[in-house]
Amino acid sequence: MKAKSTAISALQERVFIILKGKKLFLQSTKLSVKELKDAIYVSNALRNWFDVAKDYASFVDDFSGYKPNPIPDWAYEPVYCSWYPYEDNINEKIIWENARIAKEVGIGTFLIDAGWNTERRGEWSWIDGRYGDYIPCSSKFPDFKGLIKRMQRELGLKVEVWFAPFWLGSESETYKKGLKEARCKVLEGGERVDNINLCPQNPLTIKRIEEIVRYFFEELGVDGVWVDFVDSLPWECSAQHEHIYQTIGEGATACLERLYKTAISIRPDAVIEYRIFHGNLNTKRFLNVQETTDTPHNYDDNRRLGVYVRAFAKGVVVKTDPTMWSAKCPPEEVAKHCATMIMGGVPAFSLDLPSLPQSHLKILSAYLSFYKKHRDALLKGNFRPLTALPSFPINIIEVRESFLYIGYEAVPPITIPDGCEELYIFNCTERDTLSFPFKGMEKFKKMVVYNEYLEEIKESTLSPKESLFSVSVPIGGMVRLTR
């Protein structure tokens, strides 16, 4: 009790601890959008960190009055992104060729990433570049609007475009025509220096963001937008221009709210997507899809970040960062990429599809078919990490049909809930054998083993006395257990 009393006495006047059951809450009695206060969430319940983090997120959601935004069914479609294989060096031919193959393997949403609105490679992040206009680059996309319509009508794809709402390059027409006065300035060595971002406190910025969003949905006819680099905003703006909001944070929140409301006023089933760093408990009010962040080639990092996002993303769709592999990647490694994606949320891929061998496309198609068949269970079942390892290599999704992801050879004892009728186990280790203590294994009668193409290779009957699961499973393959 002494430590608890000391903690209470150290608190500020308007902060106190509330004890509810086995949980301690340290919360401000009054919160205002115009002030920031530190708070601590403490739980002494015998639960793992993941469940406590979810409880904390729910506590904040309830306290702030968060209400989830509508989620269109197409938000759950597998995603293709153009960024990793091409970066901003894209054109109409590249997009169409990839879109055609993407549709064939089971992709439903195509994200045209950075580069669609600028000519020079690498210009997307230059302070003296042309970003800020968001007009299609005619030399690379002679008929960008027509391309989007073809992808939607001929291929049945939903189309998203990338944009960084606050970026404004000094070679953009928007900058030259007067919006330069709305750009942020930061203090460096006592001098005011230009920053690439429009100032969210300035009234011209929120108006400009609304104009861009209207152009996307009304003129180009996109289905959704991928909102990027909000996290590049400076801590404060020192420009001597009008500020209608007291802080950068308050202004950014208002701008993002305007962005979201403008989009759904034009297209009620729009997808507004953020990545972590600027997708959080505050801004998820203005999105319906939350992504991890850049993890090219590294599905382990992608998986790890996805677990963190899941802890705080109640009310939104969780999507993996698009995974990437090369044409030389072994088939079993391709399968591990795919298994990781479908266990991490809405699966996303960023590949040079025309260069991939048919074996890769076959694996990708098989896993996407599996995802679509089991989508509701994969996305809405009870997800839990089963180890304390920071890479979270062993995870489970529990529902009537459950899914166990094993990416590490030292597997702890596994217990499956009574309500589970069917269990799929993915072998994403470096060995072709899975072995672990399995409580409840006697409930399952039949076992089917699949290879990395998800082709059935073995069927057998399980002994009711078995409690150790030890089965040969191809790397990148899967086991299905049924009662």
N, C-alpha and C positions, 0 to 999 in steps of 0.2 A: 504493500500500500504506500510505502514511503516514496518510491519512484513515481507512482501515479500522482500523488499529491504534489510532488515537485513539478511534474509536467504541467499540472493544472495551474499552479501558481505562476508559472512562467508565461502563461498565455496572455494575449492582449485582452482588453476589456470586452470586446464584442465577439470573442471566440470561446467556445466551451465544448466539453466532451459530453456526448450523449451515449448512454449504455443501453443497447437494445439486444436482449438475449445474450449471445456470446460475442457481440460486436461492439467495438468502441468507435464512435464517430466524432471527429473534431471538425466542427463546421462554423462558418460565420452565421450570425443570426440574421444579418441583412447583407444582401449582395446587390450591387448596382452595376450597370454596364459601364459606368464612368469610374469604377475603382477596381483595383486588384487586391486580393487578400490571399495570403498563404493559408493552406489547410493541410491537415494530415488525416489519412484514413487508416485505421488500425483494425485488424481482426485477429482474435485469438482462437477462432474456430479451427478445428482439426481438418483443414482442407489444404489443397496444394495452392501454389501461387496463382495458377491460371484461374481457378474458381474465385479466389479472392479478388483478382484483377477484374473479372467480369462483374462481381458484386459492386466493386468500386465504380465501374463505368455505369452500372444501373443506378447507383446512388446519385451520381452526378446528373445522369439523364433525368431522373425524377426531380431532383432539386432545381434543375434549370428549365423544367417543363418541356423537355425534348419530345417531339412527336415525329415518328418516322415518315419520310416522304413516300409517295406511291412508287412502287417498283414495277416497271413494265415486264412482261414475260420475256421479252427479247434480251433483257439485261443478263439473263442466265445462259445465253448462247455462247459457245466457245469463240474466242477472239483471235484474230490475226492482227499483228502490228508490223508496220514497215520499217521500224527504226533500226534494229540491231544489224541486219544484213546490209543495209544501204545507207544508214544514217540519213542525212538530208539530201543525198544524191539520188533523188527519185524523179520519175517522170511517168507519163501516162502509160507507156508500154510496160514498165516494171509493175505498176500497180495493177493493171488489167491482167497480166499473166499470172501474178500471184493470186489475185482475186478468183480467177477461174479455177485454179488448183485448190485453193482454200475451200471453195464451195464443194468440190468433189470429195474432199476428205472429211467434211462434216463441220467446217467453220461456219458460223452464222453472222458474225459481226466483223467488219473490217475497219481498222483504225489507220487512217492516213496520217502518219506522224509528221514531225517537223520537216520542212523542205518544200512543201507544196506551194508556199507563197514567197519564196526567195530563190534567186538564181545561183548565187555564189555559194560554193560548198563551205561549210563551217560558219556561215554568216549568222546562223540562228542565234548565237550567243554574243555577237559583237555589239558593243555600245554604239559604234558608228555604223551599224548595219541597217537593214531595211525592215526589220521586224516592227510591227505596230500597224501596218496597213491591212494585213490579212486579205489581200487580193491575190487570187491565183497567179502564179508565174506563167505567163503565156508561152514562153519558150519551152517550158517543160510540160505544161498542161494547156494545150490549145483550146480545149473545151472541158474545163474542170467540172462545171455544172452538168454537162452532158455525160461525163464519165461517171459521176455519182449516180445519175439516173439509170445508166446502163447496169451498174453494179446492183442497184436496187431492183430494177424491173426484170432484167435478163437472168441474173444470178440469184435473186431473192435475198441478197445480203443487206444488213443494216450497216450504215456508214457513219463513222465518227471522224472528226478532224481534231487535230492537236492545236492548242494555242496557249500562249502565256499572256494572260489578260493585262498584266501591268508593264510588260516590256515595251520599250519604245526606242528604236534605233534612230540615230541622228540623220541617217540617209533616207528615212521613210518620208513619204509625202505627208503623212499625218503630223510628223514632227515639224516639217517645213511650213505647214499651213497653220501653225499657231499653237499646237499642243506642247511644244517645247517648254512653254511657260508652266506646264503642269508637271514636269518631270521633277523627281526628287533631287535634292542636293544633300550631301553629307559633309560633315566637318572632318577635314584631314589636315593636321598641322595648323589648325586655326583658320583654314580657308575652306570656302564652300566649293565642293567638287561635284560635278554631274554624276548621277547614278542612272543606270539603265532603266529603272522603273518609273512609271507614272506614280505620282503621289496619291495614295488612296484617300488622303484627307482633303484633296482639292476637288471642288465640284465638277470640274471638267472631266475628271477621270471616271466617275461613276456614269456620267452621260456617255462617254466614249465606249465603255464596256457594254452598255446596253445597245449601242449602235452596232458593235461587232456581232453580238449575239443575235440580234435581229437579222443581220445580213446572213449569218450562217444558216439560220432556220427558214427564213422567208425567201431569200434569194438562191442560196446554194442548195437548199432542201436536205440538209444533213439530218441524221436521226439523233445524234448525240455529240457531245464535246468532251475532250480530254483536257482538263484544266491543269496547267503545269506552272512551276516556278513561282508560286505565290510565296514560297519560303525564301525567295531571294530578296524580298523587301527588306530595306534597312530598318534598324530599330527606331530611328526617328528621322524626320525630314527637317532640314535647316533652311530650305528655300524660303525666300521672302515673297511667297505668294499666298493666296487665300487658303485658309484651313477651316473647313466647316465641321471637322471632327477633331477631338482633342488629342488623339493618339493615332499612330499608324494602325494599331490593332483594331481600334474602333472603326476607322475608315475602311480597312480591308474587309471587316465583317459586313459592313453596309454594302460594299461593292459586290461581294460574293452573294449576298442575299438578292441584290438586284439581278445579278447574272442568272441565278437559279429561277427566280420568279419570271423573268423575261422569257427564258427558254420554255418553261412549262405553260406559259400563257399562249405561246404559239404552237407548241407541240406537247400536249399533256403527257405523252408516253416517252418523252425525251430522257436520255441517260446523261447524267452529269457526273463525271468521274474525276476523282482526285487520287493522288498518291500520298503515302505517309510523308510526314514533315509538315505538310499543310492540310492534310486530312486528319482531323482529330475530334475530340469531344465537343469542341466549340463549332467547328465548321461543318460537321456532318449534318447539320440542319439544312445545308445547302447542296447536298449531293445525294445520290442513291447508289453509287458504286465506289468502293474504296479499294485501291490497289496497294501493293507493297511498294518497292522501288527498285531501281536498276540493279539487276543481278544477272547479267548475261553469262551464259554457259554454266552458272553455278546454281543448280537446283537445290543444293543444301542450304545456301543462304536464303534462297527464295522461300523454302519451306520454313526456315527459322523466322523470317520476317512475317510470314503468313500467320504463324501462331500468335505473335504479338498483336497483329492487326485483329485477329478473331476475338481477342480478349476485350477489345474496346469497340467493336463494330456492330453491336446489336442494333438492328433496324436498317442496316444497309447491306448490300451485296458485297462479299469479299471476293476479290479477283487477284490471281497471282500476277507477278510481273511476267511479261512474255518470255518464255524460255527459248534458248537458242542452242543449236548444235550444228556441226559442219557435216558436209557430205561424207567425210571419212569416219564419222562416229560409228562405233560398233553397234549392231542392232540391239543388243541387250542394254547398252547405255541409253539408246534412244527410248527404249521402253521405260527405263527408270525416270527419264525426264517426264514422260507422259503420265506415269503413275503418280509422280510427285505433283504434277499439275492438277489432276482430277481430285486428289486428296486435299489440295490447298484452297479450293474455292472454284470460282469460274475459271476454267483452264484457258491460258493465253499462250500464243506462240509467235515468235518473230524469226522467220526462216526465209532463206533464199529457196523457195519451194521448187522453182524450175530446175535447180541444180541437184536436188536430192534424188538418191536412187529409189526405185520402186519399193524396195524393202522398207525404207524409212516411211514412205507414204502409207504403206500397208499397216505398219505398226500404229502410226498416228491415227489412221482411220478407224482401226480396231478399238483403240482406247477412247476415241471420241464417241464411238457408237456405245461403248460401255457407259460412258459418262451420261449420255442422253437417256439411256435406258434406266439408269439408277439416279438420275439427277436430283430428285426430291430428297431421297435418303442421304445422298452425299452432301447436299447443301443445308438440309434442315435437321439432320440428326445431331445428336449430342457429341460434339468434338471434344477430345481430351488428349493432351500430351501425356505419355505414360512414363517418362523418365525426367529427371532433373537436369539432364545434359543440356547445355545451352544451344545445341544444334537441333534439339527436339527430333531425334531420328526415329522414334517409335510413337505413333499416334493412332488413335482409334476414333471412329465415328459410330456411335451406338444408336440403333433403332431396330425395327424388326429385321431388316437386312442390314448387317453391320459390316464395317470395313476396317481392316487392321493394316497399317503401313509399317513395314519393318525395314529400316535403313541402317541397322547396326547389329552386329552379330551377337553381342551380349544382351540377350533379351530377358527382361525380368519376368516373373510369373504373371501370366495373363488370366484374368477372370472376365468371363462374358456374362452379361445380364441374362436373367431367365427369359426375358421376352424375345431374345434373339432367335430367329428361325433360320437364318442364313448368314454365313460369315465368309467374306472375301479377304484373303491375306495376300498382300503384295510383297514379293521378294525384291527389295531394292538394296540388298547387301552386296558384298563382293564374292559371296559363296553360293553354290547351287544347292545348299541344304539349309532348311530352317529347323531349328531345334530350340524348344523352350518348354518350361512347365506350364500346363494348361488346365486350370481349374474349370470344370464344366465341359470338358471335352467329351465326356461320356454321353452328353445330350445329342451329339451329332452322329448320324448313322452312315452318311455317304461323303466321300471326298472325290473331287475332280481336280486334276492338275492341268494347268495351261502354260504354254510357252510364251515367249516374249511377243508373239503375234496374237496372243490370246486364243490360240488354237488348242483344243482339247488333246492332251497326249496320254492321259492315264485316268482311270476311274477305279475306285476301290471302296470296300466297306470298312468302317472303323470298328475296332473292338470296344465294347462298352466298359472295359476295365482300364483302358488307356488313360493316362494323365500326363504323359510326356509327348508333346507334339514333335516328331522328328521325321521330316519328309524331304525327299529330293525335289526341289523346285528350280527350274531354270532361272538364272539371273534375269530380272525384268519380267518374270512370269508371275503366275498367280495361282492360289489354291481356293477352291470353293467348297465349303462345308455346309451340309444341309441335314436337317433332322430326319 
